[in-house]
Amino acid sequence: MYEERPSRLVGAVVWTNTPSAAPGALPVLPDGCMDLLWSEGRLLVAGPDTHAHVPDGPPVTWAGIRLFPGTAPALLGVPAHELRDRRVELADLWPASEVRRMTDRVAAAVHPAVALEELALERAAPPDRALRRLVAALAAGRAVADTADELGLGARQLHRRSLSAFGYGPKTLARILRLQRALALARQGVPYADTANRAGYADQAHLSRDVREFTGLTLGALLR
């Protein structure tokens, strides 16, 4: 069963996922975020996804903190594009002795997800206001070019900063955030054609193509 709550770290979400009786693992969909993860005594990092990630192996319990888009690289000290579509051990990024101390701390906690949140709070960097404005604008459906002009960033500069912060360029981020808008509407029962229009797609066929590209499923199958 999956549960989540807002974190004390601005924009982040603390979550847990325990095995259920339902068959098969649910895909983790692209959302612009990166996660600090805990499972079976291991600390890992989930990089930014460009397609649905389906966990392999037997079902296990996970805890995590999902970091607001663009904030994880400053916390981890690693550009996001180096972790794109990857799950890596934290020990591959940080000194082994430091990771061992963190691992012992999380393992001793009554609630590992809370311990992860505390670690993130201790290490989080001050927010990059320009990046947060970029995410907010694209999440609201603003055009990339218009947003770049408002932020005073050239196309190359914006692309370079986006690769480091999000793992991909601003147009890919905009498409992923548009997909998330559409899924939120469809889950509310909004008809697919209206969902496509309200989320910013040209038409329902455009929405269907993006859903298939990013998730490997049709919209109906994904919602089921």
Secondary structure, 3 states (H helix, E strand, C coil): CEEEEECCCCCCEEEEECCCCCCCCCCECCCCCEEEEEECCEEEEECCCCCCECCCCCCCCEEEEEECCCCHHHHHCCCHHHHCCCEEEHHHCCCHHHHHHHHHHHHHCCCHHHHHHHHHHHHCCCCCHHHHHHHHHHHCCCCHHHHHHHHCCCHHHHHHHHHHHHCCCHHHHHHHHHHHHHHHHHHCCCCHHHHHHHHCCCCHHHHHHHHHHHHCCCHHHHHC
